[in-house]
């Protein structure tokens, strides 16, 4: 976890909330400009469209926030993931347009979402739907508000006729306990998961479920808003989210009041097997997208921090490179601490990144059904010879 920055007097949560509130409204105005005008569309990956509006709004937010808070980190759906940018005590987590598909279809169910993390925990969150002029905000320990007025989750105490913000096919209710068969699912579920969670936070809906993986930028601000509105927001196993991890993807999401959340979680734990496979698929897709983005940018801006460049360096290096592929069961899938170091599986040592990557991919696919089993590539930079005490650069 990053050490706090004590080089200057830090900004308060309230000051950051004021900044984010102003920026999110300006970003919403820009999004509406493109919404009315129409924006160019392309696919950044299968079934994941992006528009020039996403990029324009992302660039605006980055400039406004990072100009004002130059020491803060940055994680955004529309920016190339850079671990150095995220290695900070305070990090902005941004989705410039959550609900891009709704935006493309001309539906008013998209929003701008910005969270500010402190030691990887959301402490400020703002979500703005510019189509409806709804601004949801929360500051840790200070409650949640919609357009300046306090909001609270539903006071419903049981699952009978529960109003659920989820696609009906998400769960086969025929296999669930009796109350589930009488739940009322939303006919027109908003594409933006952040906006859905806000509708739970203000009590318009009793709960929201999504059994497919969601990214940190989908959830960081929304989770805080739900919590500050008196609710709980976790994955379908009831486990709390750990944000700003190596791969910023969460398994699933369940949001409701504390009472309803406890009633929903136990049956959901029984059907979370498919959720694990989906999580692995989303995690691999995120990695593949980042590699593709790095390759594209290396061709245009000369960046060396890319998989392509690593392969080129490996092919031309005068010294032998050493990449070790290994894996084991983790104590927590969001971290890198192993259950049993003596049980680690050594896949092999390779002289090029390409060979190591291929071996890693094969091992990861072989264990895709085990969420806790993870494989890694260790790039050895220096070797120690215990006999002589000498070190050797690799």
Buried (B, 14 or more C-beta within 10 A) or exposed (E): EBEEEEEEEBBEBEEBBEBBBEBBBBBBBBBBBBBEEEBEBEEBEEEEBBBBBBBBBBBBBBEBBBEBBEEBBBBBBBBBBBEEBBEBBBBBBBBBBBBBBBBBEEBBBBBBBBBBBBBBBBBBBBBBBBBEEBBBBBBBEBBBBBEEEEBBBBEBEEBEEBBBBBBBEBBEBEEBEEBBEEBEBBEEBBBBBBBBBBBBBBBEBBBBBBBBBBBBBBBBBBBBBBBBBBBBBBBBBBBBBBBBBBBBBBBBBBBBBEBBBEBBBEBBEEBBEEBBEBBBEBBBBBBEBBBBBBBBBBEEEEBEEBBBBBBBEBEEEEEEBBBBBBBBBBEEBBEEEBEEEEEEEEBEBBBBBBBBBEBBBEBBEEBBEEBBBBBBBEEEEEEEEEEEEEEEEB
